């Protein structure tokens, strides 16, 4: 049986329009009765990376959040919501993003995203203990509401990766140290999805983020909403909308390999509007093939000459120190060398290239730079960027 993905044109965050589009999408998937039972406890999981106004496109838009609440409450579902942000507390973050106000209007409580409960997952040949928020484990089902964005580590942050926010607090950054290689990290994200009671995925792509995502990119109108029960198929459809090969996204590759879903176009039934009518090939995203983990390990001794690295624009840096706090490396891979009179300085020999600093910077002061020699070597190996790469 094919995985169904609904793609619908939605040109603006107008409340009536968004709700109408969401209703049509749910009907195309088979209707509410095929997805939920009245009385079930359903958790809404928006992307609340950190507290920013909705127009920055860092977080799931409150109008999309509201539309989902209105539709699900009509079906008699008992709703809660939450996310564990990259830094800060869940409630202040949700309030800055405009989501908490909507939740309070409809009396939807904030679930516990700060208390961990340890669960066991299979990662390769070993069993691993991971902490998950109590609120995610107490729900009968979860509706994930990812934001359509790019990501410095995984190319895109979409339906699969959104569940990293089910891990409370600093434990998210710890994962980058425990699983420094992208293949293992992507497998971890997939296993989290397999463990949780995921019910539905609705991606907010009315306005998306291109370029230096997930926090420092530029907003771009993609004018669409995507719905699916298969997060891998949804993310693969997102990739095809922006002319990115889904095979280059580690979470998609891991998702297929571990049985979370499918990315193969002939195994996806696309419903709603034609993909070609909403496709945007000019979308800024890294389109070059990924460097395999085995190559990454082989390059380790000379990685500072070859591999991408985070850098700070001193003109944009506010010396807030959030990037230093976000660094998961013991001893820190960046620090203030002279109080806070100058921006933090990187120690690239300690940097594990998790790009948490880039992800968390609220001032768009950190960007990803590939050294000149790295570009030349990767091009020689046949892994150079395409002309469309952002």
Protein Blocks (a to p, Z undefined) as FASTA:
>chain_A
ZZdddddddfbfcfklmmmmmmmmmmmnnpjklmpcehiacddddddfbacdfklomacc
fklmmmmmmmmmmnopacddddddfbdcfklmmmmnommmmmmmnopacddfkbccdddd
dehjbccdddddfklmmpmbdcddddddddfklopacfklmmmmmpghjllmmmmmmmmp
fklmmmmmmmmmmmpccfbdcddfkbccehjafklmccddehpacddfblklmmmmmmmm
nopafklpmklmmmmmnopacfbfklcccehjafklmgcfkbccdfbdcddfklmmmmmm
mmmmmmccddddfklpgolommmmmpmbghijadcfeljlbccdddfklpgolommmmmm
mnlpaccdddfklmmmmmmnopaccfklZZ
